Amino acid sequence: MYLTLIFVFFLKADDYKLGHGLKLSDEIHIGGYFSLDYSKSNEKRQFRLDDVAFLLYGDLSSNISYLLELEAAPFYTKNYTTDISETDNTFHYERFYLNYTYSEMFNIRIGKQITPIGYWNLEPINVLRDTSSNPLYSNKMFPKLLTGVDLHGYLDDDNSLKYHLFAQDNDDLDEDYINIKNDYFIGISLEYEFLDEVSFGGATGNYKTKDDNRDVVLYQLDAKYDNYPFVVQAEMAYNNIDNKVTDLKSHQFAAYSQATYNFNMKHAVIGRYEYFEDSHIGDTNHIGVIGYSYRPMYSVSFKAEYQFNSNSDLSKSIISFSVLF
Amino acid sequence: MILKIIITLFLLTVSLYSAEYAVVIDKKSDITKVSLKQIKDIFIMKRHFINSKKIVPVNMPSTSQLRIEFEKKVLKISREKLNRHWTKQHFQGVSPPVVQSSNNSMKLFIKNVKGAIGYIPVSSIDSDLKVLYEF
């Protein structure tokens, strides 16, 4: 109901363009997004109003800007297999930070923010992705969000080599809303753009989990070739894990490679291969994804995909609809 | 007669290939030179400084022929790809450049806002503005 009212308010506003938010002043720019999905596997059949989120951002001065993102997810779930419905309309802090822009080389972001690693993690919402699902790489290998400081900028005159030095030494701003609860995370990432089409990079870091006291050293690599209509990207991460409670050592490895062919700006087909292994629980997964994406405009996305999982009970089909407003 | 034809052809060629528009900044700015890549990076909000000076890019309205030419000849990015870019930037909390509705308001903005950089027809350039790039 509220979402519909807000959506109508946006559409009625002068100069509003769907997907670009509504600028009320230099200090106040509002927007948001939501996504619906329906999935079916051997184990489960469910419908979700997955993300409902609101964005507020703006410039407080010529050098200082801020962003607040509040999100409820999953907002509503209907499990048709068990016939159970659940609603959770608690909004959490997804991001809340201040940016200080000093120069091309030195900028500081303080607060809860997206961990600046790779490609997938930087554009994590359904409407910006090419598939409804996320690879396991994006959920299992490192905390998606950082409550701390990120020093970032470009190391060359050409703005081709970007760095991030980030650190957290406290609890997450909203511990109920992060994939890996942690109270320590320090790392560095580098990304190099070569020509307009090719980029590659990597990251390394160390984080300490709260629930199971793991001390994790992360190594990550990524590469992307973006030459319309073809886009190919791949990321991999390796975790060296030292469990401080059991004194057991283990590792995790995750990788994916995804290729997208855009027939035009509206229609695209996607193929992805994923691999994940966890030596501690002896788990190994191979996942293949084929998908189709239709965007009547970039900020409105209809997607359909089928996931082939090496554990056949987890193979599933997903359709989704998502909007950034 | 032959000389007249040659001169006419020469002038015609010059007029065909001379720039119609220019990227300009306030004459008092100490920025004297920017590369095409820097202009592109400034207008997609990837770059915010030139020679350690903060830059404020200014666009014409999206329906303006001048903006269409600027996107085609300088940015070299299609409107669809720009729309995709700004949708992604909206999620990152980055707004597109401010918009001025006419050549005159563009000139006034550039003269009054430190670091403002925009584009206008060559014929509208006056002595208060400095040309950084012609297209």
Interface residues (C-beta under 8 A of the other chain):
Chain A: G19 H20 G21 K23 H29 G31 Y33 L55 Y57 G58 D59 S62 N63 S65 Y66 L67 N99 T101 S103 E104 E123 I125 L128 D158 N159 Y228 M265 M297 Y298 S299 L324
Chain B: K37 D41 K46 R47 H48 F49 S52 K54 E80 K81 N83 R84 W86 T87 K88 H90 F91 G93 S95 P96
